Amino acid sequence: MALEVNDVNFDEVVLHSDKPVLVDFWAEWCGPCRIISPALEEISKEYSGKAVVAKCDVDNSPAVVAKFGIRNIPTVLYFKDGEVADKQVGAVPKANFVNKLKNLLQ
């Protein structure tokens, strides 16, 4: 299951993770965000123990949103060793997310 991250716990959960982290920046009112949500939940189960999948509600996390310059949602940032390693903007098929995540696991 995807972890909820926000301004308070983002650094601890994402930047200090010893595993790659996929962070979905989303909002309740965003249709495309709801479209990709089931795929990201599946990825969180399939890659449990290998990677972390997190969700960050942009309406409740203004500091994180500003820090990473999130202007469009859904935006998925991929982190490795506390740094942004890749980015995906918009609703795309599950395979796109998996391929980017696999690159970080090599």
Backbone as numpy.savetxt, mean C-alpha at the origin, in Angstrom:
# Nx Ny Nz CAx CAy CAz Cx Cy Cz
-4.71 -10.31 6.19 -5.54 -9.12 6.19 -4.67 -7.87 6.19
-5.07 -6.89 5.40 -4.30 -5.65 5.31 -4.33 -4.91 6.64
-3.20 -4.32 6.98 -3.09 -3.54 8.20 -3.53 -2.10 7.92
-4.17 -1.49 8.90 -4.53 -0.07 8.77 -3.34 0.77 9.27
-2.88 1.70 8.45 -1.82 2.60 8.87 -2.31 4.03 8.77
-1.70 4.92 9.56 -2.13 6.32 9.61 -0.94 7.18 10.03
-1.19 8.44 10.30 -0.12 9.36 10.70 0.63 8.88 11.94
-0.05 8.17 12.84 0.55 7.75 14.10 1.46 6.54 13.95
1.02 5.52 13.21 1.79 4.27 13.17 2.50 3.99 11.85
2.43 4.91 10.89 3.00 4.67 9.56 4.48 4.32 9.62
5.27 5.14 10.30 6.72 4.90 10.34 7.04 3.54 10.93
6.38 3.20 12.03 6.65 1.93 12.70 6.28 0.74 11.81
5.10 0.76 11.23 4.61 -0.38 10.45 5.28 -0.46 9.08
5.44 0.67 8.41 5.92 0.66 7.02 7.43 0.87 6.92
7.91 1.98 7.46 9.31 2.33 7.26 10.29 1.46 8.03
9.84 0.87 9.15 10.73 0.02 9.95 10.49 -1.46 9.73
9.72 -1.82 8.71 9.43 -3.22 8.43 10.66 -3.92 7.86
10.86 -5.17 8.26 11.96 -5.95 7.70 11.51 -6.70 6.44
10.27 -6.49 6.02 9.72 -7.10 4.81 9.28 -5.98 3.85
9.17 -6.29 2.57 8.60 -5.30 1.64 7.17 -4.97 2.07
6.76 -3.72 1.85 5.43 -3.27 2.25 4.73 -2.62 1.05
3.51 -3.04 0.80 2.65 -2.45 -0.21 1.63 -1.60 0.55
1.59 -0.30 0.27 0.65 0.59 0.97 -0.36 1.14 -0.03
-1.62 0.84 0.23 -2.73 1.33 -0.59 -3.26 2.62 0.02
-3.10 3.73 -0.69 -3.67 5.02 -0.27 -5.06 5.09 -0.89
-6.09 5.18 -0.05 -7.47 5.06 -0.49 -8.37 5.98 0.30
-9.65 5.99 -0.07 -10.69 6.72 0.68 -12.00 5.97 0.51
-12.84 6.09 1.52 -14.15 5.42 1.54 -14.99 5.80 0.31
-14.92 7.05 -0.11 -15.76 7.57 -1.18 -15.21 7.29 -2.59
-14.07 6.63 -2.68 -13.38 6.41 -3.96 -13.80 5.08 -4.59
-14.51 5.14 -5.71 -14.95 3.94 -6.41 -13.82 3.03 -6.86
-12.81 3.55 -7.57 -11.70 2.70 -7.99 -10.96 2.06 -6.80
-10.93 2.74 -5.66 -10.31 2.19 -4.46 -11.05 0.93 -4.02
-12.36 0.97 -4.08 -13.16 -0.20 -3.70 -12.98 -1.34 -4.69
-12.73 -1.00 -5.95 -12.53 -2.03 -6.98 -11.27 -2.85 -6.71
-10.18 -2.20 -6.32 -8.92 -2.93 -6.12 -8.80 -3.56 -4.73
-9.64 -3.17 -3.80 -9.54 -3.65 -2.43 -9.55 -5.18 -2.29
-10.47 -5.90 -2.97 -10.46 -7.36 -2.83 -9.15 -8.00 -3.31
-8.57 -7.49 -4.39 -7.31 -8.03 -4.89 -6.19 -7.81 -3.88
-6.17 -6.65 -3.24 -5.12 -6.37 -2.25 -5.30 -7.25 -1.01
-6.54 -7.53 -0.64 -6.78 -8.45 0.48 -6.27 -9.84 0.15
-6.50 -10.29 -1.09 -5.99 -11.60 -1.52 -4.46 -11.63 -1.46
-3.84 -10.56 -1.93 -2.37 -10.48 -1.90 -1.87 -10.53 -0.46
-2.57 -9.85 0.45 -2.12 -9.85 1.84 -2.13 -11.26 2.42
-3.09 -12.08 2.01 -3.15 -13.48 2.49 -2.10 -14.34 1.79
-1.98 -14.18 0.47 -1.05 -14.99 -0.31 0.42 -14.72 0.07
0.73 -13.50 0.46 2.11 -13.14 0.77 2.34 -12.95 2.27
1.44 -13.49 3.08 1.58 -13.41 4.53 2.92 -14.02 4.95
3.66 -13.28 5.77 4.98 -13.75 6.21 6.11 -13.34 5.29
5.78 -12.96 4.04 6.80 -12.55 3.07 6.78 -11.05 2.82
5.57 -10.47 2.93 5.38 -9.04 2.66 4.23 -8.54 3.52
4.15 -7.23 3.66 3.09 -6.59 4.43 2.22 -5.79 3.47
0.91 -5.93 3.60 -0.02 -5.11 2.84 -0.72 -4.19 3.83
-0.68 -2.89 3.56 -1.27 -1.91 4.45 -2.19 -0.98 3.67
-3.17 -0.41 4.38 -4.09 0.55 3.80 -4.01 1.85 4.60
-3.95 2.95 3.88 -3.88 4.27 4.51 -5.01 5.14 3.99
-5.97 5.45 4.85 -7.10 6.30 4.49 -6.61 7.74 4.37
-6.66 8.28 3.15 -6.11 9.61 2.91 -6.84 10.70 3.69
-8.10 10.48 4.00 -8.87 11.49 4.74 -8.46 11.57 6.20
-7.88 10.49 6.72 -7.50 10.45 8.14 -6.00 10.54 8.38
-5.21 10.71 7.32 -3.75 10.70 7.46 -3.10 11.81 6.65
-3.42 13.07 6.94 -2.91 14.16 6.11 -1.38 14.29 6.12
-0.72 13.95 7.20 0.74 14.08 7.26 1.43 13.08 6.33
0.96 11.84 6.34 1.55 10.81 5.47 1.27 11.16 4.00
0.05 11.57 3.72 -0.33 11.94 2.36 0.57 13.07 1.84
0.80 14.07 2.66 1.67 15.19 2.26 3.11 14.73 2.10
3.58 13.92 3.03 4.98 13.46 3.01 5.31 12.73 1.70
4.36 11.92 1.20 4.62 11.14 -0.01 3.97 11.72 -1.26
3.41 12.93 -1.14 2.88 13.64 -2.30 1.75 12.90 -3.01
0.87 12.28 -2.25 -0.24 11.55 -2.84 -1.27 12.56 -3.37
-1.49 12.55 -4.68 -2.41 13.48 -5.31 -3.62 12.79 -5.94
-3.45 11.52 -6.28 -4.53 10.73 -6.89 -4.70 9.44 -6.11
-5.93 8.97 -6.05 -6.17 7.68 -5.42 -7.02 6.82 -6.34
-6.86 5.51 -6.31 -5.91 4.83 -5.45 -4.46 4.99 -5.95
-3.57 5.14 -5.01 -2.13 5.08 -5.26 -1.58 4.00 -4.36
-0.78 3.11 -4.92 -0.12 2.08 -4.14 1.38 2.34 -4.20
1.97 2.53 -3.02 3.43 2.69 -2.93 4.02 1.39 -2.41
5.15 1.02 -2.97 5.87 -0.18 -2.55 7.13 0.26 -1.83
7.29 -0.21 -0.61 8.45 0.16 0.21 9.36 -1.04 0.42
10.65 -0.78 0.36 11.65 -1.80 0.71 12.74 -1.09 1.48
13.07 -1.63 2.64 14.10 -1.05 3.51 13.79 0.41 3.85
12.51 0.72 4.07 12.11 2.05 4.48 12.08 3.10 3.39
12.29 2.69 2.15 12.30 3.62 1.02 11.24 3.24 0.00
10.71 4.24 -0.71 9.76 3.95 -1.79 10.55 3.31 -2.93
10.13 2.09 -3.31 10.82 1.35 -4.35 10.04 1.32 -5.66
8.72 1.53 -5.58 7.89 1.49 -6.78 6.55 2.16 -6.47
5.76 2.39 -7.54 4.50 3.10 -7.37 3.53 2.64 -8.45
2.25 2.56 -8.08 1.18 2.24 -9.03 0.03 3.20 -8.75
-0.41 3.93 -9.77 -1.53 4.85 -9.61 -2.70 4.32 -10.44
-3.87 4.30 -9.81 -5.08 3.89 -10.52 -5.45 2.44 -10.27
-6.64 2.09 -10.72 -7.13 0.72 -10.58 -6.56 -0.12 -11.71
-5.81 -1.16 -11.35 -5.20 -2.06 -12.32 -5.49 -3.49 -11.88
-5.29 -4.47 -12.78 -5.51 -5.86 -12.41 -4.56 -6.32 -11.29
-4.99 -7.34 -10.56 -4.20 -7.89 -9.46 -2.79 -8.26 -9.90
-2.65 -8.79 -11.10 -1.34 -9.22 -11.60 -0.33 -8.07 -11.59
-0.77 -6.85 -11.86 0.14 -5.71 -11.84 0.74 -5.50 -10.45
-0.11 -5.60 -9.42 0.36 -5.44 -8.05 1.31 -6.57 -7.68
0.95 -7.79 -8.06 1.77 -8.97 -7.73 3.14 -8.87 -8.39
3.19 -8.48 -9.66 4.46 -8.38 -10.37 5.40 -7.38 -9.71
4.87 -6.23 -9.32 5.70 -5.22 -8.66 6.19 -5.74 -7.30
5.33 -6.44 -6.59 5.71 -6.98 -5.28 6.77 -8.07 -5.44
6.60 -8.93 -6.43 7.59 -10.00 -6.67 8.98 -9.41 -6.93
9.05 -8.30 -7.64 10.35 -7.66 -7.89 11.05 -7.28 -6.60
10.29 -6.92 -5.57 10.88 -6.52 -4.29 11.30 -7.74 -3.47
10.75 -8.89 -3.77 11.06 -10.09 -3.00 12.29 -10.83 -3.52
12.83 -10.41 -4.65 13.99 -11.08 -5.22 15.27 -10.68 -4.54
